[in-house]
Amino acid sequence: MSFNETPDYSAGTPQAAPPVAQGTNILAVLGLIAAVVGLLTCWVPFVGVLFSVGGLVLAILGKKKATQGAGGAGIALGGLIVSIIALLVSLAITACSVACGIAAKQASVEIEKNSAEWEKFGKEMEKASKDFEKAAKEMEKAAQEAQKALPAAIDEGGAEEE
């Protein structure tokens, strides 16, 4: 028998059965898809957390099913890893968003509380401005009177010297 010839197994030699196609582990695939969506939406507060948690649950269920022989263990593991990363990032962004919202609310309350003080300060400044204008007019009037009296004082001073 040469190298290119196929052996003759018709003499009763047992042959291997063709491989049985395994079904797709749908939980593992859905877990990976949800994890990727969670990673893509992690910058949206709360939305990324929901998809990440969903992906995590589906990936865990897919991993459990894969250990029972359903296949897709690698896909389930990928979904698990991506879900954990997406969940951590989503939680951090959500926490920052909540903290910023709380700080903005507190700033708004402080502004409202201090607005009355600012109004009072504005009224005091208006009064001070009016008082200043009044004092300036009185000074101008006194200067004009002094200017009128100055030539007479000079004439009187010159008459005494002679």
Backbone torsions as a table, in degrees:
resi	resn	phi	psi	omega
1	MET	NA	133.4	-179.0
2	SER	-91.7	174.8	-175.6
3	PHE	-66.5	-33.9	-176.6
4	ASN	-84.3	-11.0	-178.0
5	GLU	-85.3	144.7	176.4
6	THR	-85.9	142.4	-179.9
7	PRO	-70.1	152.4	-179.9
8	ASP	-92.2	112.1	-179.7
9	TYR	-103.5	12.1	-176.5
10	SER	-72.9	-6.1	-176.7
11	ALA	-82.8	16.2	176.1
12	GLY	98.3	10.5	177.1
13	THR	-73.4	129.9	-177.5
14	PRO	-67.2	141.3	178.5
15	GLN	-109.6	152.5	178.8
16	ALA	-73.6	144.1	177.8
17	ALA	-72.3	148.5	178.1
18	PRO	-62.8	149.9	-177.8
19	PRO	-63.4	141.8	179.8
20	VAL	-88.8	126.7	-179.6
21	ALA	-72.4	129.3	178.2
22	GLN	-86.6	146.6	175.9
23	GLY	-75.7	158.5	179.7
24	THR	-76.6	135.8	176.8
25	ASN	-78.4	94.9	-173.3
26	ILE	-64.0	-32.9	178.6
27	LEU	-65.1	-39.4	178.5
28	ALA	-65.9	-42.4	179.8
29	VAL	-65.1	-45.7	178.8
30	LEU	-64.0	-36.4	177.2
31	GLY	-62.8	-42.0	178.2
32	LEU	-67.5	-41.2	179.2
33	ILE	-63.5	-46.8	179.2
34	ALA	-63.0	-36.4	178.9
35	ALA	-65.0	-43.2	179.0
36	VAL	-65.9	-41.7	176.5
37	VAL	-63.1	-39.5	176.6
38	GLY	-62.7	-37.9	178.3
39	LEU	-69.5	-36.9	179.1
40	LEU	-72.3	-29.5	-178.4
41	THR	-104.1	14.4	-176.3
42	CYS	-65.6	-20.4	-179.4
43	TRP	-79.9	-10.8	176.4
44	VAL	-94.2	116.6	-177.9
45	PRO	-55.3	138.2	177.0
46	PHE	72.9	-36.5	-178.2
47	VAL	-67.3	-47.5	178.7
48	GLY	-61.4	-36.1	178.8
49	VAL	-63.8	-42.7	-179.2
50	LEU	-62.6	-48.4	179.7
51	PHE	-65.3	-38.2	-179.4
52	SER	-65.5	-43.3	178.4
53	VAL	-65.7	-42.1	176.8
54	GLY	-60.5	-43.6	178.0
55	GLY	-64.3	-38.1	179.3
56	LEU	-64.1	-46.3	180.0
57	VAL	-63.1	-46.7	-179.2
58	LEU	-65.0	-38.3	178.9
59	ALA	-66.4	-38.6	177.6
60	ILE	-64.8	-44.5	178.1
61	LEU	-64.3	-38.7	177.3
62	GLY	-65.9	-37.7	177.4
63	LYS	-65.0	-41.6	178.9
64	LYS	-63.4	-41.9	179.2
65	LYS	-67.7	-34.6	179.5
66	ALA	-67.1	-35.0	178.2
67	THR	-70.0	-19.0	177.3
68	GLN	-88.0	3.6	174.5
69	GLY	104.5	9.3	-177.6
70	ALA	-81.3	-12.8	-178.1
71	GLY	83.2	176.1	178.4
72	GLY	81.2	22.4	-178.7
73	ALA	-64.0	-37.0	-179.8
74	GLY	-68.1	-40.3	178.0
75	ILE	-65.3	-42.1	178.7
76	ALA	-63.9	-40.7	178.5
77	LEU	-65.3	-41.8	176.3
78	GLY	-60.7	-44.2	177.6
79	GLY	-62.1	-38.3	179.1
80	LEU	-64.4	-46.6	-178.4
81	ILE	-66.1	-47.2	-179.2
82	VAL	-64.6	-38.0	178.5
83	SER	-62.6	-43.0	-179.5
84	ILE	-64.5	-44.2	178.6
85	ILE	-62.7	-47.2	-179.8
86	ALA	-62.6	-38.3	179.9
87	LEU	-65.9	-43.2	179.7
88	LEU	-63.5	-45.3	179.7
89	VAL	-65.7	-43.7	-179.7
90	SER	-62.4	-41.9	179.0
91	LEU	-64.7	-39.3	179.2
92	ALA	-65.1	-44.9	-179.4
93	ILE	-68.2	-39.7	177.9
94	THR	-64.3	-42.0	178.8
95	ALA	-63.3	-41.8	177.9
96	CYS	-64.3	-40.3	179.4
97	SER	-64.7	-42.7	178.6
98	VAL	-64.8	-42.8	178.8
99	ALA	-62.7	-41.1	177.7
100	CYS	-65.0	-38.9	177.7
101	GLY	-63.6	-42.0	178.2
102	ILE	-64.7	-43.5	179.7
103	ALA	-64.0	-39.4	178.5
104	ALA	-65.2	-39.2	178.5
105	LYS	-64.7	-43.5	179.1
106	GLN	-64.3	-38.9	178.2
107	ALA	-64.3	-39.6	178.5
108	SER	-63.3	-41.6	178.5
109	VAL	-63.8	-42.8	179.3
110	GLU	-64.3	-40.0	178.9
111	ILE	-63.8	-44.2	178.7
112	GLU	-62.9	-40.2	-179.0
113	LYS	-66.7	-39.4	-176.9
114	ASN	-85.6	-8.4	-177.6
115	SER	-65.2	-34.6	178.1
116	ALA	-65.0	-39.9	178.1
117	GLU	-65.6	-37.8	179.0
118	TRP	-67.9	-38.0	176.9
119	GLU	-63.3	-42.7	178.1
120	LYS	-61.9	-43.6	178.3
121	PHE	-61.4	-41.6	179.0
122	GLY	-62.5	-42.0	179.0
123	LYS	-65.7	-39.7	177.8
124	GLU	-64.5	-37.6	177.8
125	MET	-66.9	-39.0	176.8
126	GLU	-62.6	-43.4	179.1
127	LYS	-63.4	-43.9	179.0
128	ALA	-62.8	-37.5	178.4
129	SER	-65.7	-41.9	177.9
130	LYS	-65.6	-42.1	177.7
131	ASP	-62.5	-38.5	179.0
132	PHE	-65.7	-43.8	178.1
133	GLU	-61.8	-40.9	179.1
134	LYS	-63.7	-44.7	179.4
135	ALA	-64.8	-37.4	179.2
136	ALA	-65.8	-39.8	178.3
137	LYS	-65.9	-40.5	178.7
138	GLU	-65.0	-39.2	178.1
139	MET	-66.0	-39.6	179.6
140	GLU	-65.4	-41.6	178.2
141	LYS	-63.7	-43.0	179.1
142	ALA	-65.4	-36.4	178.8
143	ALA	-67.4	-39.7	178.6
144	GLN	-65.8	-41.7	178.2
145	GLU	-64.7	-39.3	178.5
146	ALA	-66.6	-34.9	180.0
147	GLN	-68.9	-36.9	177.3
148	LYS	-68.9	-37.3	-177.5
149	ALA	-78.8	-19.3	-177.2
150	LEU	-62.8	-47.9	179.2
151	PRO	-61.5	-36.2	179.2
152	ALA	-67.7	-37.0	179.0
153	ALA	-68.9	-36.3	178.9
154	ILE	-67.5	-43.0	178.2
155	ASP	-61.9	-42.5	-179.6
156	GLU	-67.1	-39.0	-179.8
157	GLY	-67.4	-36.2	-179.9
158	GLY	-73.7	-30.4	-179.6
159	ALA	-73.5	-31.3	179.4
160	GLU	-71.9	-32.0	-178.7
161	GLU	-71.6	-27.3	-176.5
162	GLU	-78.4	NA	NA
